Amino acid sequence: MKSSRVLSAIFVLLALALGSLATSACTSATDTGASSSSGNGSGGGY
């Protein structure tokens, strides 16, 4: 019974870690896309 609780706790922690990693990856990709597109826009403006 204790082992099942420990396993479930580890599974939840892993899920949270993966979720945070996915969120950070999405935000970093969005930031990169925004910076590159804004850079192209400013370059085109000049």
C-alpha positions in Angstrom: 0.0 0.0 0.0 2.8 2.4 0.8 4.7 1.6 -2.4 1.6 2.4 -4.5 1.3 5.8 -2.8 5.0 6.5 -3.4 4.6 5.4 -7.1 1.6 7.6 -7.5 3.4 10.6 -5.9 6.4 10.1 -8.2 4.1 9.8 -11.2 2.3 13.1 -10.3 5.7 14.8 -9.8 6.9 13.6 -13.2 3.7 14.8 -14.8 4.1 18.2 -13.3 7.7 18.4 -14.3 6.9 17.5 -17.9 4.0 20.0 -18.0 6.3 22.8 -16.8 9.0 21.8 -19.3 6.4 21.8 -22.1 5.1 25.2 -21.0 8.6 26.7 -20.9 9.5 25.2 -24.3 6.3 26.7 -25.8 7.0 30.1 -24.3 10.6 30.1 -25.4 9.6 29.1 -28.9 7.0 31.8 -29.0 9.5 34.4 -27.7 12.0 33.3 -30.4 9.3 33.5 -33.1 8.2 36.9 -31.9 11.8 38.3 -31.7 12.7 36.9 -35.2 9.5 38.2 -36.8 9.9 41.6 -35.1 13.5 41.7 -36.2 12.5 41.0 -39.8 9.8 43.7 -39.5 12.2 46.3 -38.2 14.8 45.2 -40.8 12.2 45.6 -43.5 11.1 49.0 -42.1 14.7 50.2 -42.3 
